[in-house]
């Protein structure tokens, strides 16, 4: 997938690709490389954060 004009360094075109280590974006003009987070890891951290918020509300007696 090619995204035009989103490179933070040169505003060039960025391609989305993946390798053995996961997904990344790379600029086709300047070579800027940005590793993307794993979706499963992001979802897990969001679930853990929501769980902490709920348990915090219960301790205060608001839930």
Backbone as a ProteinNet text record, in pm:
[ID]
protein_1_A
[PRIMARY]
XXXXXXXXXXXXXXXXXXXXXXXXXXXXXXXXXXXXXXXXXXXXXXXXXXXXXXXXXXXXXXX
[TERTIARY]
84.3	0	89.3	60	137.2	55	109.2	46.5	129.2	69.1	141.9	152.1	268.5	295.8	272.5	310	294.8	426.6	539	667.9	696.7	726.8	753.6	885	974.3	1103.7	1099.6	1046	1053.3	916.6	808.4	671.7	656.1	736.1	730.1	630.5	630.4	541.1	592.9	504	539.1	467.6	542.2	482.8	470.8	365.7	341.7	384.9	467.8	518.8	544.6	577.4	612.9	724.2	796.4	904	892.1	999.8	996.1	965.4	996.5	981.6	851.6	774	645.8	626.2	525.6	488.1	571.8	594.1	667.3	625.2	655.5	635.9	773.2	792.5	919.8	894.5	965.1	954.1	1031.3	969.9	1036	1131.6	1129.4	1218.3	1342.9	1324.4	1439.9	1481.6	1398.8	1433.6	1394.1	1325	1278.7	1202.6	1231.6	1170.4	1105.3	982.4	907.8	841.7	880.4	818.1	679.5	583.7	447.3	423.2	342.5	316.1	232.7	252.5	175	33.4	-68.2	-207.4	-243.7	-197.6	-229.3	-171.1	-50	10.9	-64.8	-108.2	-183.8	-316.7	-386.7	-515.3	-499.2	-394.3	-369.1	-342.9	-261.8	-231.2	-355.6	-440.7	-564.3	-659.4	-667.1	-752.5	-702.7	-571.7	-514.7	-539.5	-528	-552.7	-699.4	-791.4	-934	-964.1	-900.3	-920.9	-873.4	-759.8	-708.6	-802.3	-859.2	-952.6	-1076.5	-1129.2	-1248.3	-1218.5	-1105.6	-1072.6	-1047.1	-993.9	-972.6	-1103.6	-1203.4	-1334.5	-1402.8	-1387.5	-1449.2	-1388.9	-1257.6	-1192.6	-1242.2	-1276.9	-1325.3	-1474.6	-1542.5	-1685.5	-1774.3	-1722.8	-1802.2	-1855.9	-1843.2	-1887.2	-1951
-116.7	0	123.5	219.7	342.2	458.1	526.7	646.4	766.3	858.5	972.4	1085.9	1146.9	1268.2	1253.7	1140.4	1128.3	1103.8	1103.4	1084.2	1204.4	1181.3	1294.2	1365.9	1300.7	1361.5	1445.8	1389	1458.9	1480.7	1434.6	1442.6	1361.2	1257	1169.9	1056.4	966.4	851.9	741.4	679.2	574.7	445.8	334.4	203.7	126.2	49.3	-36.6	-177	-239	-372.9	-445.1	-574.3	-648.5	-746	-783.6	-881.5	-978.2	-1048.2	-1146.1	-1083.1	-955.8	-889.8	-813.1	-800.8	-732	-629.6	-544.7	-444.9	-318.4	-249.6	-123.4	-36.6	93.1	188	234.7	249.3	297.6	397.8	511.5	614.6	570	585.4	544.2	650.7	771.7	877.7	890.9	898.7	922.4	799.3	693.7	571.4	568.3	671	673.9	545.3	485.6	359.2	374.5	327.4	336	201.5	136.2	9.7	36	-46.1	-33.2	-133.9	-96.8	-189.9	-308.4	-420	-540	-518	-546.4	-523.4	-601.1	-724	-804.5	-740.1	-686.6	-620.8	-494.3	-418.1	-295.8	-328.8	-427.8	-466.2	-516.5	-592.2	-642.5	-528.1	-431.7	-320	-234.5	-216.3	-141.2	-214.3	-346.2	-425.3	-418.2	-424	-414.8	-277.3	-172.8	-37.9	-20.3	-74	-65.7	-141.8	-256.1	-336.6	-260.6	-192.6	-114.1	0.6	64.9	174.5	124.7	10.3	-46.1	-84.8	-148.3	-188.5	-65.8	40.9	164.4	229	224.3	278.7	197.3	66.4	-19.2	6.7	30.2	56.5	187.4	283.4	411.7	408	301.6	287.3	358	383.1	451.9	354.6	227	136.3	22.2
0	0	0	-81.5	-92.3	-38.3	61.6	116.3	72.7	2.1	-51.4	50.4	54.3	130.2	280.3	339.9	484.9	557.1	486.9	552.9	642.8	771.7	861.5	829.6	759.3	727.8	601.1	491.1	362.9	297.5	360.7	306.3	178.3	165.1	48.1	65.8	-30	-28.8	61.6	136.1	232.3	194.1	194.3	168.8	299.7	309.7	424.4	386.5	470.8	441.1	572.1	562.9	684	652.9	759.9	748.7	866.7	898.9	1008.2	1143.1	1160	1288.7	1300.9	1195.2	1203	1092.8	1110.4	1011.6	1027.7	916.7	919.1	801.1	811.5	702.7	658.4	527.3	476.3	363.4	371.9	269.8	146	30.9	-93.3	-145.5	-85.7	-131.2	-43.8	88.7	176.4	256.6	256.8	327.8	474.1	522.9	661.8	693	808.3	847.7	984.1	996	1121.5	1148	1259.1	1297.3	1354	1314.2	1362.2	1474	1573.6	1683.9	1637.3	1704.2	1677.8	1730.2	1650	1688.2	1815.2	1828.4	1946.7	2072.3	2064	2179.3	2216.9	2118.3	2144.2	2210	2157	2215.3	2358.2	2385.5	2519.9	2616.6	2577.6	2666.6	2691.3	2589.2	2608.8	2703.6	2691.2	2779.7	2923.6	2942.2	3075.9	3137	3057.2	3105.7	3146.6	3066.8	3099.5	3227.1	3244.7	3366	3489.7	3478.3	3591	3625.5	3524.4	3550.1	3622.4	3580.1	3643.7	3787.4	3812.5	3948.9	4036.1	3979.1	4053.5	4093.2	4005.6	4036.7	4145.2	4141.5	4243.3	4380.6	4386.7	4514.5	4575.4	4491.9	4541.4	4572.9	4533.3	4560.5	4460.4	4340.8	4238.7	4135.2	4150.8	4045.4	4099.1
[MASK]
+++++++++++++++++++++++++++++++++++++++++++++++++++++++++++++++

